[in-house]
Amino acid sequence: MNEYKILGSGIKRLSDGAQIPISPGNRDYQEYVAWLRMGNFPDPEFTPDEIKQHTIAAKKAEISNTDMGYIRVIEDLIDTLVAKGVIALTDLPSTSRIKDAQRKALRAQLAELLAGG
């Protein structure tokens, strides 16, 4: 195990968790530089696994952020298919019909509020 880890704002000494600023006049930084000169290398700021976990979390957040817009697309698609007689609303599962009715009611209430009602 290494003695130091790179941070975005400096270096972390792993033995005691001290954060060392990149400052030539700092005694701890001088010790770090001497350690480097002995052929040592610090741990990277993030391990490959930490980078992977961060990337996975970011992608999940991106997907979640698009969900509401996509739900609206599906609602519009259902409305279009029903209006064109391609499907009947009763073709959908009852839970889908209930959710559709709830969202339409909420949207109507919001429209009324926005209209000053």
N, C-alpha and C positions, 0 to 999 in steps of 0.2 A: 504494500500500500504506500502511496506517495505521502509526502509531508505537506504538500501545498495543492491548492486547487485554484484555477483561474476564475475570476469573477468579472462581471461586466465593469465593475468600478475599481478593481484592484485584484488582490490576491488574498486567499483565505488560508491560514495555517490550520491544518486539520487537527493537530494535537490539542489545541485549546480553542479553536473556532475564531481566533483573532483575525480581523480583517485588516490587511496591510495596504495602505495607500501606495500608489506608484509614485514614490518621492525619493530621489537619491539621498536626501539628508536623513531619511528615516532609518533608524538602526535595524528594525525588523526587515525592511526592504533590502538593506545592505546584506543581511544574512541570507535572504532569499536569492539575491544575485550571486552570492558566493556558492550557494547550493546548486544553482544552475550551472555555474562554471565547473562544478565537479562532474558534469555530465548528466545531471538529473533533469527530469521533465515533470512539470506539474500535471495534475489531472485536468481534463477539459472542464469548462463550466458545466456542461451537460453531458451525461453519458449517452451512448446511442439509444439505450432503452428509454431514458427520459425524453429524448428528442422524439422518439416514436410515440410515446404516450401523449406528449404535447400535440403532436400532429394529429393523432386519432381524436383527441378532445376537440381540436379546432375544426376538423372535418365534421364531427357530430354537431357542433354548434352551427356550422354553415348549413347543414341539412335541416336542422331545427328552424333556423331563420327563414328558410324557404317554404316550410310546411304551410304556413297560413296562406300565402299567396297561391300555393298549389291547391289547397282546399277550395279556395274561391274558383279556381279553374274547373275543378271537378263539379262544384255546384252549378256553374254556368253550363257545363256539358250536360249534366242531368236535365236541367231546365230546357235546353235546346232539344235534346232527344225526346223529351216528353211533349214539347210544343210541336215537334214535327211528326209525332205519332210513332216514332221508332220504338219507344218503350212506354209503358204505363208506369206511373209512380208506384202502383201496387206490385209491379215486378220486382221492386227493390225489397230487401229484407226490412222487417218492421223497425229494427233499431235504426236503420239508415233513414227511413221515412220520418221517424220521431226526431232525429237530429236535424234533418232537413227542415222540418216544420219549426223547430226551436230556433234555428238560425234565421229563417225567414221572418219569424215573429220579432226577434231581436233587431234585425235589420229594419223592419217596419217601425219599431219603436224609436230607433235612432233617427230614422228619416223624419219622423214626426217631431222629435226634439229639435233637430237641426232646422226644421221649417218654422220653429217658434211655437209649436203646439203644446 
